[in-house]
Amino acid sequence: MPQIQTGAKIFPNWEMIEKFHNKLWDGEHKIVSYLDSHLSDDWEIYVQPFLNGSRPDVVILNPKIGIMIIEVKEWELEKYFFENEKLYRAFGTLNTPSIDFRKFFIFR
């Protein structure tokens, strides 16, 4: 039975995503699923699109709001902590601005 589209438009469709040669990691799949079920129909979700020579994990686009490129990295939140306004992982400091990192984890 075909799935009825009620929210964002997703490209490629879920059937094609499940057939990817390089399967989505758990974190990628959870973020894409969250976006697909929570964004309104004026959003477009692109999963692993070819973008000028690279393949970001997810790109979301809304013509009225803008675009966001999401690259999912280590996904286990408990492995990270903040100290003196710097973000740390168990094995060293990340060079990622902490504000961007916090935005990513609202999708968890």
C-alpha positions as CSV (number, residue, x, y, z in Angstrom):
1,M,0.0,0.0,0.0
2,P,1.5,3.4,-0.9
3,Q,2.4,5.7,1.9
4,I,0.3,9.0,2.0
5,Q,2.5,12.1,2.1
6,T,1.3,14.3,4.9
7,G,4.4,16.3,5.9
8,A,7.7,17.3,4.2
9,K,8.6,16.0,0.8
10,I,11.6,13.6,1.0
11,F,14.0,12.8,-1.7
12,P,14.7,10.1,-2.6
13,N,11.6,8.3,-1.2
14,W,11.9,5.9,1.8
15,E,11.9,2.9,-0.5
16,M,15.0,4.1,-2.4
17,I,16.7,5.2,0.9
18,E,16.4,1.7,2.2
19,K,18.1,0.4,-0.9
20,F,21.2,2.7,-0.5
21,H,24.5,0.9,-1.0
22,N,25.8,2.8,2.0
23,K,23.0,2.3,4.6
24,L,22.1,5.2,6.9
25,W,23.6,5.0,10.3
26,D,21.2,4.9,13.3
27,G,21.7,8.6,14.0
28,E,21.1,9.6,10.4
29,H,18.0,7.4,10.1
30,K,16.6,8.9,13.4
31,I,17.2,12.5,12.2
32,V,15.7,11.9,8.8
33,S,12.7,10.1,10.3
34,Y,12.2,12.9,12.8
35,L,12.4,15.6,10.1
36,D,10.0,13.6,7.9
37,S,7.4,13.3,10.6
38,H,7.7,16.8,12.1
39,L,8.3,19.2,9.2
40,S,5.3,20.7,7.4
41,D,4.7,20.1,3.7
42,D,6.5,23.3,2.7
43,W,9.8,21.7,3.6
44,E,11.9,19.4,1.3
45,I,14.3,16.8,2.8
46,Y,17.2,15.6,0.7
47,V,19.0,12.5,2.0
48,Q,22.6,12.1,1.0
49,P,22.3,14.4,-2.0
50,F,25.2,15.0,-4.4
51,L,26.1,18.6,-3.7
52,N,29.0,20.1,-5.7
53,G,31.3,17.1,-5.2
54,S,30.3,16.1,-1.7
55,R,27.4,14.2,-0.1
56,P,26.1,15.7,3.1
57,D,23.9,13.4,5.2
58,V,20.8,15.6,5.0
59,V,19.8,18.9,3.4
60,I,16.5,20.5,4.4
61,L,15.0,23.4,2.3
62,N,12.1,25.7,2.8
63,P,11.9,28.5,0.1
64,K,10.4,30.9,2.7
65,I,13.0,30.2,5.4
66,G,16.2,28.9,3.9
67,I,18.4,25.8,3.8
68,M,20.2,23.7,6.4
69,I,22.9,21.2,5.7
70,I,23.2,18.5,8.4
71,E,26.3,16.3,8.7
72,V,25.8,13.7,11.4
73,K,28.8,12.8,13.4
74,E,29.2,10.8,16.6
75,W,25.7,10.3,17.8
76,E,26.0,9.1,21.4
77,L,25.3,12.2,23.5
78,E,26.6,10.7,26.7
79,K,30.1,10.6,25.2
80,Y,30.3,14.5,25.2
81,F,30.4,17.1,27.8
82,F,30.9,20.9,28.1
83,E,33.6,22.5,30.2
84,N,34.7,26.2,30.2
85,E,32.4,26.8,27.2
86,K,34.3,24.1,25.1
87,L,32.9,20.9,23.9
88,Y,34.8,17.7,24.7
89,R,34.6,14.1,23.8
90,A,36.1,11.3,25.8
91,F,39.2,11.3,23.6
92,G,39.9,15.0,22.9
93,T,38.4,18.3,22.1
94,L,36.1,18.8,19.1
95,N,36.8,21.8,16.9
96,T,33.0,22.2,16.4
97,P,31.4,25.4,17.8
98,S,29.3,24.3,20.8
99,I,26.2,26.2,19.6
100,D,26.0,24.2,16.4
101,F,26.5,21.0,18.3
102,R,23.6,21.8,20.6
103,K,21.3,22.5,17.7
104,F,22.1,19.1,16.2
105,F,21.0,17.3,19.4
106,I,17.5,18.8,19.5
107,F,16.7,16.1,16.9
108,R,17.7,13.2,19.2
